[in-house]
Every structure is written in C-alpha cells, then in structure tokens.
Amino acid sequence: MASLRDGPMRFSRLRAKIGGISEKMLSQTLRVLVRDGLIERTVEPSSPPKVSYELTPLGCDLADPLQHLIHRIAARADDVVEANAASTTPDRRPRAVGGRKGRFHAKPPPTSGTGLPDFA
C-alpha cells in the first residue's frame, strides 16, 4: 500500500518498486487488498490489457499511518535484531504450531537482512 501512495501503478512497475517479491506473492497480496477495499484494480481495454492499481479513499486514509509505522520499525531494526540475538541460543528450535509437539513448525517471514520482515 505504501508503494501506491504516489498514484496509480502498473503491476511490473509496482513489483520493481517493492523489490524482492515474487509475481505470485504480489498477485495474491493485491487480490486481498482489492477484496478488502484498500486498492482498486483498473483494466484498460487494449491488446494486451493494461492493468493498474491505485489506492481507494480507505487505502489513502491508512497509507500515511502505515508509512510512519514502516519508518519507525526501520529506525529501530538494529535494536530488535540485537534483542533477538541476545535471546537466541544455539539449541533453540522452532516451536510447534497447533499444540502438537514436533508438528507444523512455523517458518520465519522473508527478511531484508535486518532480521525484520521486508515492509517495502
């Protein structure tokens, strides 16, 4: 959403601006954001069709606070990484998800090298 603050954008340009995201993941995310009323998908009739995405009024209302949160997290990333490193021991294993020991280990989210999810 933060990447669409500057106006409508086509899929390939949006993917390039975000960086480090697969086409599949971006497509899935955009579908959810359209469904939730945060962005609008516009198809221009041409061959091939041109598809662009832009924030809805609801998306615009949420984009600014989201951008502030992203900047705040980035500013404190070193502190979070340091705290995580201090609490991690070599014998620490992922905890089981779903209440059954040894089953369905949670996978960490992709990161941008900071130890935090990539919010770009």
TAJOKA-V116738 format. One record per residue. PSI is psi in whole degrees, 0 to 359 (none if undefined). OMEGA is omega as a letter, one per 40 degrees, with the letter a starting at -180 (none if undefined). Layout:
BEGIN
psi->PSI omega->OMEGA
psi->PSI omega->OMEGA
END
This chain:
BEGIN
psi->319 omega->a
psi->329 omega->a
psi->340 omega->a
psi->6 omega->a
psi->332 omega->a
psi->358 omega->i
psi->181 omega->a
psi->149 omega->a
psi->142 omega->i
psi->160 omega->a
psi->309 omega->a
psi->321 omega->i
psi->321 omega->i
psi->316 omega->i
psi->318 omega->i
psi->321 omega->a
psi->319 omega->i
psi->311 omega->i
psi->143 omega->i
psi->23 omega->i
psi->138 omega->i
psi->159 omega->i
psi->318 omega->a
psi->312 omega->a
psi->319 omega->i
psi->317 omega->i
psi->315 omega->i
psi->317 omega->a
psi->316 omega->i
psi->320 omega->i
psi->316 omega->i
psi->317 omega->a
psi->324 omega->i
psi->313 omega->i
psi->322 omega->a
psi->359 omega->i
psi->18 omega->a
psi->332 omega->i
psi->160 omega->i
psi->137 omega->i
psi->124 omega->a
psi->129 omega->i
psi->120 omega->i
psi->126 omega->a
psi->110 omega->i
psi->180 omega->i
psi->109 omega->e
psi->161 omega->a
psi->142 omega->i
psi->123 omega->a
psi->131 omega->i
psi->161 omega->a
psi->142 omega->i
psi->159 omega->a
psi->141 omega->i
psi->173 omega->i
psi->321 omega->i
psi->316 omega->i
psi->320 omega->i
psi->320 omega->a
psi->327 omega->a
psi->341 omega->a
psi->319 omega->a
psi->310 omega->i
psi->325 omega->i
psi->317 omega->i
psi->320 omega->i
psi->319 omega->i
psi->318 omega->i
psi->315 omega->i
psi->322 omega->i
psi->318 omega->i
psi->316 omega->i
psi->321 omega->a
psi->331 omega->a
psi->8 omega->a
psi->318 omega->a
psi->321 omega->i
psi->320 omega->i
psi->316 omega->i
psi->318 omega->i
psi->316 omega->i
psi->320 omega->i
psi->316 omega->i
psi->323 omega->a
psi->333 omega->a
psi->354 omega->a
psi->131 omega->i
psi->156 omega->a
psi->332 omega->a
psi->6 omega->a
psi->127 omega->i
psi->158 omega->i
psi->143 omega->i
psi->147 omega->i
psi->144 omega->i
psi->138 omega->i
psi->4 omega->i
psi->357 omega->i
psi->125 omega->a
psi->132 omega->i
psi->14 omega->a
psi->140 omega->i
psi->64 omega->i
psi->136 omega->i
psi->140 omega->i
psi->141 omega->i
psi->151 omega->i
psi->157 omega->i
psi->146 omega->a
psi->166 omega->i
psi->26 omega->i
psi->354 omega->a
psi->350 omega->a
psi->353 omega->i
psi->153 omega->i
psi->148 omega->a
psi->112 omega->a
psi->6 omega->a
psi->none omega->none
END
